[in-house]
Amino acid sequence: MKNLHLKAVHQKRQFLINELIRSGIYKKNNKHLYEWTLSELETEYQYIETNGMESSTKNN
């Protein structure tokens, strides 16, 4: 069961990273997407979905 949860989290992280890259976001505040927490990825993705294809802050 634990492995299924970890796999689901990994898949969700990867989906969010891919979507953010498609939106032109690679890093923010000198922090690459793969360094972000799942919560940070979800927040940024929700912002983009709600407000268009631009990041909530400029990329660094």
PDB file with SEQRES, HELIX, SHEET and CRYST1 records, atoms N, CA, C and O in Angstrom:
SEQRES   1 A   60  MET LYS ASN LEU HIS LEU LYS ALA VAL HIS GLN LYS ARG          
SEQRES   2 A   60  GLN PHE LEU ILE ASN GLU LEU ILE ARG SER GLY ILE TYR          
SEQRES   3 A   60  LYS LYS ASN ASN LYS HIS LEU TYR GLU TRP THR LEU SER          
SEQRES   4 A   60  GLU LEU GLU THR GLU TYR GLN TYR ILE GLU THR ASN GLY          
SEQRES   5 A   60  MET GLU SER SER THR LYS ASN ASN                              
HELIX    1 AA1 LYS A    2  ARG A   22  1                                  21    
HELIX    2 AA2 LEU A   33  GLU A   35  5                                   3    
HELIX    3 AA3 LEU A   38  ASN A   51  1                                  14    
SHEET    1 AA1 2 LYS A  27  LYS A  28  0                                        
SHEET    2 AA1 2 LYS A  31  HIS A  32 -1                                        
CRYST1    1.000    1.000    1.000  90.00  90.00  90.00 P 1           1          
ATOM      1  N   MET A   1       0.824  -1.197   0.000  1.00  0.00           N  
ATOM      2  CA  MET A   1       0.000   0.000   0.000  1.00  0.00           C  
ATOM      3  C   MET A   1       0.867   1.260   0.000  1.00  0.00           C  
ATOM      4  O   MET A   1       0.579   2.226  -0.707  1.00  0.00           O  
ATOM      5  N   LYS A   2       1.938   1.235   0.809  1.00  0.00           N  
ATOM      6  CA  LYS A   2       2.836   2.380   0.887  1.00  0.00           C  
ATOM      7  C   LYS A   2       3.462   2.664  -0.475  1.00  0.00           C  
ATOM      8  O   LYS A   2       3.606   3.820  -0.871  1.00  0.00           O  
ATOM      9  N   ASN A   3       3.834   1.601  -1.189  1.00  0.00           N  
ATOM     10  CA  ASN A   3       4.438   1.786  -2.507  1.00  0.00           C  
ATOM     11  C   ASN A   3       3.469   2.420  -3.494  1.00  0.00           C  
ATOM     12  O   ASN A   3       3.872   3.229  -4.329  1.00  0.00           O  
ATOM     13  N   LEU A   4       2.186   2.054  -3.401  1.00  0.00           N  
ATOM     14  CA  LEU A   4       1.186   2.661  -4.271  1.00  0.00           C  
ATOM     15  C   LEU A   4       1.046   4.151  -3.992  1.00  0.00           C  
ATOM     16  O   LEU A   4       0.910   4.952  -4.918  1.00  0.00           O  
ATOM     17  N   HIS A   5       1.080   4.516  -2.736  1.00  0.00           N  
ATOM     18  CA  HIS A   5       0.985   5.932  -2.357  1.00  0.00           C  
ATOM     19  C   HIS A   5       2.191   6.696  -2.886  1.00  0.00           C  
ATOM     20  O   HIS A   5       2.036   7.773  -3.463  1.00  0.00           O  
ATOM     21  N   LEU A   6       3.380   6.158  -2.697  1.00  0.00           N  
ATOM     22  CA  LEU A   6       4.594   6.819  -3.182  1.00  0.00           C  
ATOM     23  C   LEU A   6       4.580   6.953  -4.700  1.00  0.00           C  
ATOM     24  O   LEU A   6       4.988   7.981  -5.240  1.00  0.00           O  
ATOM     25  N   LYS A   7       4.112   5.917  -5.383  1.00  0.00           N  
ATOM     26  CA  LYS A   7       4.034   5.965  -6.843  1.00  0.00           C  
ATOM     27  C   LYS A   7       3.043   7.040  -7.285  1.00  0.00           C  
ATOM     28  O   LYS A   7       3.318   7.781  -8.229  1.00  0.00           O  
ATOM     29  N   ALA A   8       1.908   7.132  -6.621  1.00  0.00           N  
ATOM     30  CA  ALA A   8       0.898   8.144  -6.965  1.00  0.00           C  
ATOM     31  C   ALA A   8       1.442   9.551  -6.746  1.00  0.00           C  
ATOM     32  O   ALA A   8       1.223  10.438  -7.571  1.00  0.00           O  
ATOM     33  N   VAL A   9       2.145   9.757  -5.648  1.00  0.00           N  
ATOM     34  CA  VAL A   9       2.742  11.069  -5.369  1.00  0.00           C  
ATOM     35  C   VAL A   9       3.772  11.409  -6.435  1.00  0.00           C  
ATOM     36  O   VAL A   9       3.808  12.536  -6.929  1.00  0.00           O  
ATOM     37  N   HIS A  10       4.607  10.443  -6.791  1.00  0.00           N  
ATOM     38  CA  HIS A  10       5.626  10.663  -7.818  1.00  0.00           C  
ATOM     39  C   HIS A  10       4.974  11.019  -9.156  1.00  0.00           C  
ATOM     40  O   HIS A  10       5.424  11.936  -9.843  1.00  0.00           O  
ATOM     41  N   GLN A  11       3.924  10.301  -9.522  1.00  0.00           N  
ATOM     42  CA  GLN A  11       3.238  10.574 -10.780  1.00  0.00           C  
ATOM     43  C   GLN A  11       2.600  11.955 -10.782  1.00  0.00           C  
ATOM     44  O   GLN A  11       2.635  12.653 -11.795  1.00  0.00           O  
ATOM     45  N   LYS A  12       2.025  12.350  -9.669  1.00  0.00           N  
ATOM     46  CA  LYS A  12       1.408  13.672  -9.580  1.00  0.00           C  
ATOM     47  C   LYS A  12       2.467  14.765  -9.682  1.00  0.00           C  
ATOM     48  O   LYS A  12       2.276  15.755 -10.389  1.00  0.00           O  
ATOM     49  N   ARG A  13       3.587  14.587  -8.974  1.00  0.00           N  
ATOM     50  CA  ARG A  13       4.695  15.555  -9.056  1.00  0.00           C  
ATOM     51  C   ARG A  13       5.174  15.684 -10.498  1.00  0.00           C  
ATOM     52  O   ARG A  13       5.383  16.791 -10.994  1.00  0.00           O  
ATOM     53  N   GLN A  14       5.346  14.546 -11.165  1.00  0.00           N  
ATOM     54  CA  GLN A  14       5.846  14.559 -12.535  1.00  0.00           C  
ATOM     55  C   GLN A  14       4.864  15.244 -13.472  1.00  0.00           C  
ATOM     56  O   GLN A  14       5.269  16.009 -14.347  1.00  0.00           O  
ATOM     57  N   PHE A  15       3.575  14.974 -13.296  1.00  0.00           N  
ATOM     58  CA  PHE A  15       2.555  15.640 -14.104  1.00  0.00           C  
ATOM     59  C   PHE A  15       2.631  17.156 -13.921  1.00  0.00           C  
ATOM     60  O   PHE A  15       2.654  17.904 -14.898  1.00  0.00           O  
ATOM     61  N   LEU A  16       2.671  17.599 -12.676  1.00  0.00           N  
ATOM     62  CA  LEU A  16       2.711  19.035 -12.395  1.00  0.00           C  
ATOM     63  C   LEU A  16       3.971  19.670 -12.962  1.00  0.00           C  
ATOM     64  O   LEU A  16       3.908  20.756 -13.539  1.00  0.00           O  
ATOM     65  N   ILE A  17       5.115  19.010 -12.807  1.00  0.00           N  
ATOM     66  CA  ILE A  17       6.372  19.531 -13.357  1.00  0.00           C  
ATOM     67  C   ILE A  17       6.260  19.664 -14.875  1.00  0.00           C  
ATOM     68  O   ILE A  17       6.639  20.690 -15.440  1.00  0.00           O  
ATOM     69  N   ASN A  18       5.743  18.632 -15.532  1.00  0.00           N  
ATOM     70  CA  ASN A  18       5.595  18.678 -16.987  1.00  0.00           C  
ATOM     71  C   ASN A  18       4.677  19.810 -17.427  1.00  0.00           C  
ATOM     72  O   ASN A  18       4.969  20.506 -18.400  1.00  0.00           O  
ATOM     73  N   GLU A  19       3.575  19.996 -16.719  1.00  0.00           N  
ATOM     74  CA  GLU A  19       2.639  21.064 -17.068  1.00  0.00           C  
ATOM     75  C   GLU A  19       3.264  22.443 -16.853  1.00  0.00           C  
ATOM     76  O   GLU A  19       3.065  23.346 -17.666  1.00  0.00           O  
ATOM     77  N   LEU A  20       4.004  22.608 -15.783  1.00  0.00           N  
ATOM     78  CA  LEU A  20       4.655  23.896 -15.533  1.00  0.00           C  
ATOM     79  C   LEU A  20       5.719  24.178 -16.576  1.00  0.00           C  
ATOM     80  O   LEU A  20       5.865  25.319 -17.014  1.00  0.00           O  
ATOM     81  N   ILE A  21       6.463  23.165 -16.981  1.00  0.00           N  
ATOM     82  CA  ILE A  21       7.457  23.347 -18.039  1.00  0.00           C  
ATOM     83  C   ILE A  21       6.765  23.743 -19.340  1.00  0.00           C  
ATOM     84  O   ILE A  21       7.240  24.627 -20.053  1.00  0.00           O  
ATOM     85  N   ARG A  22       5.643  23.090 -19.651  1.00  0.00           N  
ATOM     86  CA  ARG A  22       4.875  23.460 -20.848  1.00  0.00           C  
ATOM     87  C   ARG A  22       4.424  24.912 -20.794  1.00  0.00           C  
ATOM     88  O   ARG A  22       4.265  25.559 -21.829  1.00  0.00           O  
ATOM     89  N   SER A  23       4.221  25.417 -19.590  1.00  0.00           N  
ATOM     90  CA  SER A  23       3.788  26.809 -19.399  1.00  0.00           C  
ATOM     91  C   SER A  23       4.961  27.781 -19.382  1.00  0.00           C  
ATOM     92  O   SER A  23       4.769  28.990 -19.250  1.00  0.00           O  
ATOM     93  N   GLY A  24       6.182  27.251 -19.516  1.00  0.00           N  
ATOM     94  CA  GLY A  24       7.359  28.107 -19.560  1.00  0.00           C  
ATOM     95  C   GLY A  24       8.028  28.327 -18.215  1.00  0.00           C  
ATOM     96  O   GLY A  24       8.890  29.195 -18.085  1.00  0.00           O  
ATOM     97  N   ILE A  25       7.644  27.560 -17.229  1.00  0.00           N  
ATOM     98  CA  ILE A  25       8.236  27.716 -15.894  1.00  0.00           C  
ATOM     99  C   ILE A  25       9.226  26.580 -15.674  1.00  0.00           C  
ATOM    100  O   ILE A  25       8.871  25.404 -15.746  1.00  0.00           O  
ATOM    101  N   TYR A  26      10.461  26.950 -15.408  1.00  0.00           N  
ATOM    102  CA  TYR A  26      11.516  25.963 -15.175  1.00  0.00           C  
ATOM    103  C   TYR A  26      12.067  26.061 -13.763  1.00  0.00           C  
ATOM    104  O   TYR A  26      12.457  25.062 -13.157  1.00  0.00           O  
ATOM    105  N   LYS A  27      12.090  27.274 -13.257  1.00  0.00           N  
ATOM    106  CA  LYS A  27      12.525  27.499 -11.891  1.00  0.00           C  
ATOM    107  C   LYS A  27      11.998  28.842 -11.433  1.00  0.00           C  
ATOM    108  O   LYS A  27      11.603  29.681 -12.243  1.00  0.00           O  
ATOM    109  N   LYS A  28      11.997  29.035 -10.112  1.00  0.00           N  
ATOM    110  CA  LYS A  28      11.537  30.290  -9.523  1.00  0.00           C  
ATOM    111  C   LYS A  28      12.337  30.500  -8.254  1.00  0.00           C  
ATOM    112  O   LYS A  28      12.567  29.563  -7.489  1.00  0.00           O  
ATOM    113  N   ASN A  29      12.754  31.723  -8.037  1.00  0.00           N  
ATOM    114  CA  ASN A  29      13.574  32.050  -6.866  1.00  0.00           C  
ATOM    115  C   ASN A  29      14.819  31.159  -6.797  1.00  0.00           C  
ATOM    116  O   ASN A  29      15.210  30.694  -5.726  1.00  0.00           O  
ATOM    117  N   ASN A  30      15.426  30.934  -7.960  1.00  0.00           N  
ATOM    118  CA  ASN A  30      16.630  30.100  -8.090  1.00  0.00           C  
ATOM    119  C   ASN A  30      16.424  28.679  -7.597  1.00  0.00           C  
ATOM    120  O   ASN A  30      17.377  28.033  -7.163  1.00  0.00           O  
ATOM    121  N   LYS A  31      15.214  28.191  -7.655  1.00  0.00           N  
ATOM    122  CA  LYS A  31      14.885  26.839  -7.218  1.00  0.00           C  
ATOM    123  C   LYS A  31      14.220  26.103  -8.383  1.00  0.00           C  
ATOM    124  O   LYS A  31      13.136  26.484  -8.823  1.00  0.00           O  
ATOM    125  N   HIS A  32      14.872  25.049  -8.880  1.00  0.00           N  
ATOM    126  CA  HIS A  32      14.341  24.267  -9.992  1.00  0.00           C  
ATOM    127  C   HIS A  32      13.099  23.498  -9.559  1.00  0.00           C  
ATOM    128  O   HIS A  32      12.918  23.193  -8.380  1.00  0.00           O  
ATOM    129  N   LEU A  33      12.248  23.189 -10.537  1.00  0.00           N  
ATOM    130  CA  LEU A  33      10.980  22.518 -10.235  1.00  0.00           C  
ATOM    131  C   LEU A  33      11.165  21.228  -9.456  1.00  0.00           C  
ATOM    132  O   LEU A  33      10.376  20.932  -8.559  1.00  0.00           O  
ATOM    133  N   TYR A  34      12.189  20.457  -9.781  1.00  0.00           N  
ATOM    134  CA  TYR A  34      12.371  19.183  -9.083  1.00  0.00           C  
ATOM    135  C   TYR A  34      12.720  19.369  -7.605  1.00  0.00           C  
ATOM    136  O   TYR A  34      12.671  18.414  -6.831  1.00  0.00           O  
ATOM    137  N   GLU A  35      13.069  20.588  -7.216  1.00  0.00           N  
ATOM    138  CA  GLU A  35      13.378  20.890  -5.816  1.00  0.00           C  
ATOM    139  C   GLU A  35      12.133  21.345  -5.041  1.00  0.00           C  
ATOM    140  O   GLU A  35      12.162  21.422  -3.813  1.00  0.00           O  
ATOM    141  N   TRP A  36      11.052  21.642  -5.752  1.00  0.00           N  
ATOM    142  CA  TRP A  36       9.836  22.139  -5.119  1.00  0.00           C  
ATOM    143  C   TRP A  36       9.109  21.012  -4.400  1.00  0.00           C  
ATOM    144  O   TRP A  36       9.219  19.842  -4.768  1.00  0.00           O  
ATOM    145  N   THR A  37       8.372  21.387  -3.380  1.00  0.00           N  
ATOM    146  CA  THR A  37       7.505  20.416  -2.709  1.00  0.00           C  
ATOM    147  C   THR A  37       6.265  20.194  -3.573  1.00  0.00           C  
ATOM    148  O   THR A  37       5.974  20.980  -4.475  1.00  0.00           O  
ATOM    149  N   LEU A  38       5.556  19.138  -3.292  1.00  0.00           N  
ATOM    150  CA  LEU A  38       4.313  18.873  -4.014  1.00  0.00           C  
ATOM    151  C   LEU A  38       3.343  20.032  -3.816  1.00  0.00           C  
ATOM    152  O   LEU A  38       2.651  20.434  -4.751  1.00  0.00           O  
ATOM    153  N   SER A  39       3.296  20.556  -2.629  1.00  0.00           N  
ATOM    154  CA  SER A  39       2.411  21.684  -2.332  1.00  0.00           C  
ATOM    155  C   SER A  39       2.776  22.911  -3.170  1.00  0.00           C  
ATOM    156  O   SER A  39       1.886  23.580  -3.694  1.00  0.00           O  
ATOM    157  N   GLU A  40       4.046  23.212  -3.303  1.00  0.00           N  
ATOM    158  CA  GLU A  40       4.484  24.348  -4.117  1.00  0.00           C  
ATOM    159  C   GLU A  40       4.109  24.144  -5.577  1.00  0.00           C  
ATOM    160  O   GLU A  40       3.648  25.072  -6.241  1.00  0.00           O  
ATOM    161  N   LEU A  41       4.305  22.931  -6.073  1.00  0.00           N  
ATOM    162  CA  LEU A  41       3.947  22.623  -7.456  1.00  0.00           C  
ATOM    163  C   LEU A  41       2.444  22.789  -7.675  1.00  0.00           C  
ATOM    164  O   LEU A  41       2.018  23.373  -8.672  1.00  0.00           O  
ATOM    165  N   GLU A  42       1.651  22.278  -6.751  1.00  0.00           N  
ATOM    166  CA  GLU A  42       0.197  22.383  -6.864  1.00  0.00           C  
ATOM    167  C   GLU A  42      -0.254  23.840  -6.836  1.00  0.00           C  
ATOM    168  O   GLU A  42      -1.125  24.239  -7.608  1.00  0.00           O  
ATOM    169  N   THR A  43       0.331  24.623  -5.957  1.00  0.00           N  
ATOM    170  CA  THR A  43      -0.044  26.036  -5.842  1.00  0.00           C  
ATOM    171  C   THR A  43       0.263  26.786  -7.128  1.00  0.00           C  
ATOM    172  O   THR A  43      -0.570  27.549  -7.616  1.00  0.00           O  
ATOM    173  N   GLU A  44       1.445  26.575  -7.678  1.00  0.00           N  
ATOM    174  CA  GLU A  44       1.829  27.257  -8.913  1.00  0.00           C  
ATOM    175  C   GLU A  44       0.948  26.801 -10.075  1.00  0.00           C  
ATOM    176  O   GLU A  44       0.521  27.620 -10.890  1.00  0.00           O  
ATOM    177  N   TYR A  45       0.679  25.518 -10.150  1.00  0.00           N  
ATOM    178  CA  TYR A  45      -0.170  24.982 -11.213  1.00  0.00           C  
ATOM    179  C   TYR A  45      -1.577  25.563 -11.113  1.00  0.00           C  
ATOM    180  O   TYR A  45      -2.156  25.947 -12.129  1.00  0.00           O  
ATOM    181  N   GLN A  46      -2.128  25.632  -9.920  1.00  0.00           N  
ATOM    182  CA  GLN A  46      -3.464  26.201  -9.729  1.00  0.00           C  
ATOM    183  C   GLN A  46      -3.487  27.672 -10.120  1.00  0.00           C  
ATOM    184  O   GLN A  46      -4.456  28.147 -10.712  1.00  0.00           O  
ATOM    185  N   TYR A  47      -2.418  28.393  -9.788  1.00  0.00           N  
ATOM    186  CA  TYR A  47      -2.346  29.807 -10.154  1.00  0.00           C  
ATOM    187  C   TYR A  47      -2.385  29.964 -11.675  1.00  0.00           C  
ATOM    188  O   TYR A  47      -3.101  30.813 -12.206  1.00  0.00           O  
ATOM    189  N   ILE A  48      -1.615  29.143 -12.355  1.00  0.00           N  
ATOM    190  CA  ILE A  48      -1.552  29.226 -13.814  1.00  0.00           C  
ATOM    191  C   ILE A  48      -2.887  28.837 -14.428  1.00  0.00           C  
ATOM    192  O   ILE A  48      -3.349  29.486 -15.366  1.00  0.00           O  
ATOM    193  N   GLU A  49      -3.506  27.796 -13.916  1.00  0.00           N  
ATOM    194  CA  GLU A  49      -4.813  27.370 -14.431  1.00  0.00           C  
ATOM    195  C   GLU A  49      -5.862  28.458 -14.242  1.00  0.00           C  
ATOM    196  O   GLU A  49      -6.730  28.641 -15.095  1.00  0.00           O  
ATOM    197  N   THR A  50      -5.785  29.167 -13.144  1.00  0.00           N  
ATOM    198  CA  THR A  50      -6.769  30.198 -12.832  1.00  0.00           C  
ATOM    199  C   THR A  50      -6.499  31.501 -13.581  1.00  0.00           C  
ATOM    200  O   THR A  50      -7.430  32.161 -14.041  1.00  0.00           O  
ATOM    201  N   ASN A  51      -5.224  31.867 -13.702  1.00  0.00           N  
ATOM    202  CA  ASN A  51      -4.866  33.190 -14.212  1.00  0.00           C  
ATOM    203  C   ASN A  51      -4.199  33.189 -15.580  1.00  0.00           C  
ATOM    204  O   ASN A  51      -3.729  34.238 -16.021  1.00  0.00           O  
ATOM    205  N   GLY A  52      -4.141  32.088 -16.249  1.00  0.00           N  
ATOM    206  CA  GLY A  52      -3.505  32.041 -17.559  1.00  0.00           C  
ATOM    207  C   GLY A  52      -2.160  31.359 -17.490  1.00  0.00           C  
ATOM    208  O   GLY A  52      -1.837  30.700 -16.502  1.00  0.00           O  
ATOM    209  N   MET A  53      -1.381  31.515 -18.532  1.00  0.00           N  
ATOM    210  CA  MET A  53      -0.146  30.753 -18.690  1.00  0.00           C  
ATOM    211  C   MET A  53       1.096  31.445 -18.129  1.00  0.00           C  
ATOM    212  O   MET A  53       2.211  31.079 -18.502  1.00  0.00           O  
ATOM    213  N   GLU A  54       0.945  32.408 -17.268  1.00  0.00           N  
ATOM    214  CA  GLU A  54       2.104  33.094 -16.708  1.00  0.00           C  
ATOM    215  C   GLU A  54       2.285  32.739 -15.246  1.00  0.00           C  
ATOM    216  O   GLU A  54       1.314  32.530 -14.519  1.00  0.00           O  
ATOM    217  N   SER A  55       3.531  32.673 -14.823  1.00  0.00           N  
ATOM    218  CA  SER A  55       3.875  32.350 -13.446  1.00  0.00           C  
ATOM    219  C   SER A  55       3.443  33.477 -12.514  1.00  0.00           C  
ATOM    220  O   SER A  55       3.283  34.621 -12.941  1.00  0.00           O  
ATOM    221  N   SER A  56       3.257  33.147 -11.246  1.00  0.00           N  
ATOM    222  CA  SER A  56       2.897  34.158 -10.260  1.00  0.00           C  
ATOM    223  C   SER A  56       4.045  35.098  -9.962  1.00  0.00           C  
ATOM    224  O   SER A  56       3.826  36.201  -9.459  1.00  0.00           O  
ATOM    225  N   THR A  57       5.270  34.681 -10.264  1.00  0.00           N  
ATOM    226  CA  THR A  57       6.440  35.555 -10.191  1.00  0.00           C  
ATOM    227  C   THR A  57       7.309  35.282 -11.393  1.00  0.00           C  
ATOM    228  O   THR A  57       7.127  34.279 -12.083  1.00  0.00           O  
ATOM    229  N   LYS A  58       8.245  36.159 -11.646  1.00  0.00           N  
ATOM    230  CA  LYS A  58       9.141  35.958 -12.789  1.00  0.00           C  
ATOM    231  C   LYS A  58      10.081  34.793 -12.524  1.00  0.00           C  
ATOM    232  O   LYS A  58      10.470  34.534 -11.385  1.00  0.00           O  
ATOM    233  N   ASN A  59      10.444  34.085 -13.616  1.00  0.00           N  
ATOM    234  CA  ASN A  59      11.444  33.034 -13.531  1.00  0.00           C  
ATOM    235  C   ASN A  59      12.804  33.640 -13.285  1.00  0.00           C  
ATOM    236  O   ASN A  59      13.094  34.735 -13.765  1.00  0.00           O  
ATOM    237  N   ASN A  60      13.648  32.939 -12.539  1.00  0.00           N  
ATOM    238  CA  ASN A  60      15.027  33.400 -12.312  1.00  0.00           C  
ATOM    239  C   ASN A  60      15.983  32.484 -13.009  1.00  0.00           C  
ATOM    240  O   ASN A  60      17.194  32.693 -12.946  1.00  0.00           O  
TER     241      ASN A  60                                                      
END                                                                             
